[in-house]
């Protein structure tokens, strides 16, 4: 069976590819309720780990440990980052996500869903990552699903998958010429935001540009409302069980908002203050959320600015843009639609299934009978800091530049650097970043790799403790030629190979560790 799996911050949504139909998978939770997602939640109690619905059922239980958003951790933690879990001990981040993915696979094979997957039936999956995800996050996500038994047939950025869902749903004849060749995807989920401009030419989708914010989504709107409610009851200290109950109440009240709502009545009896409810003026709530929405608009504007020059402008949108397509569960928040429509008018359109659009697009893309070709671009800059001017200053050398096509004629991105070093040991500081300043330095969304040390001299090769050895100057005329080879695959994962030419000594690096050599 082929599936599209959108692993989200708060919920994982799965769609099935079934002979041209792409229904969402419904899961039965511990209360017997059917819902169209599997919670992205991990918990522990009495020395046992719980995942998804079982973890959700432990909310409010005294002594239970909860990890509410493992996805947010992926952006800044290496695969072996230990997570200390009370009663269990340290579990590596990759192992923890692998066990979550295995629990999802077991749930899909059980009778607690609306699909029938045999115990031994192969599960092929197209999975997604945020457009702004660094290679660490991509690697951990890919490896976790593979180790859980999924046969991963591809990975797409979330806005790219949403673009496929849009074309499948609204472009009735994908081979017909189109006057408006671009769409802009606005993807606001529970914990991340992505924007992308996509060129649709027949069955070909080319990502022109993308931007994202790693930590901005519906969870942040919930936290603002939570703080307002807490201030309304006097800012008292609450136990974990009360916090969980109040958080559920607040999320439900927020999700019940409609454009005509003027006041929110939040039940706070669980707080034990003697008050039954707190009234929150919706206008005040929106005022506090407005700066977050404006941040998303800023990302979208930067994406639109990168469309090819010469486009005539109609209001705030280039004429060639068919629509701003809203996906992600948090786009149902009335403030988001209001701000976007005030700025862009009627060319704002929400997916009929905002929380499921990415999963549906993934399922469509997994179907060989729907020959969509999605050409992804690199969503972050990747480079290394180097000495310049005989060591008098440090500069950033961009190896791969954001918005470069990830594949050229079916081949991954490649780059190479050759030089004779002026030191005995090389300390490499590789970083990924969302943007660079005018002076060429990383200035936003910077993610450093672990420190990488490589011996330039043959007598140091294979020795331990290089990072603690003194770095000494050498005459470049006497040193071995060093070759740096870089490869960025179709999933946006970067591999670095360092090689000393004369001695043929090399090491391969990806993310947090050595792969070989």
Secondary structure, 3 states (H helix, E strand, C coil): CEEEEEECCCEEEEEEEECCECCECCEECCCCCEECCEECCEEEECCEEEECHHHHCCCCCCCCEEECCHHHHHCCCCCCCEEEECCCEEEEHHHHHHHHHHHHHHHHCCCCECCCCCCCCCCEEEEEECCCCCHHHHHHHHHHHHHCCCEEEEEEEHHHHHHHHHHHHHCCCCCCCCCCCEEEEEEECCCCEEEEEEEEECCEEEEEEEEEECCCCHHHHHHHHHHHHHHHCCCCCCCHHHHHHHHHHHHHHHHCCCCCCCEEEEECHHHCCCCCEEEEEHHHHHHHHHHHHHHHHHHHHHHHHCCCCCCCEECCEECCEEEEEEECHHHHCHHHHHHHHHHHCCCEEECCCCCCHHHHHHHHHCCCCCCCEEECECCCEEEEEEEECCCCEEEEEEEECCCCECEECCEEEEEEEEEECCECEEEEEEEEECEECCCCCEEECCEECCCEEEECCHHHCCCCCHHHCCCCECCHHHCCEEEEEEEECCCCCEEEEEEECCCCEEEEEECCEEEEC
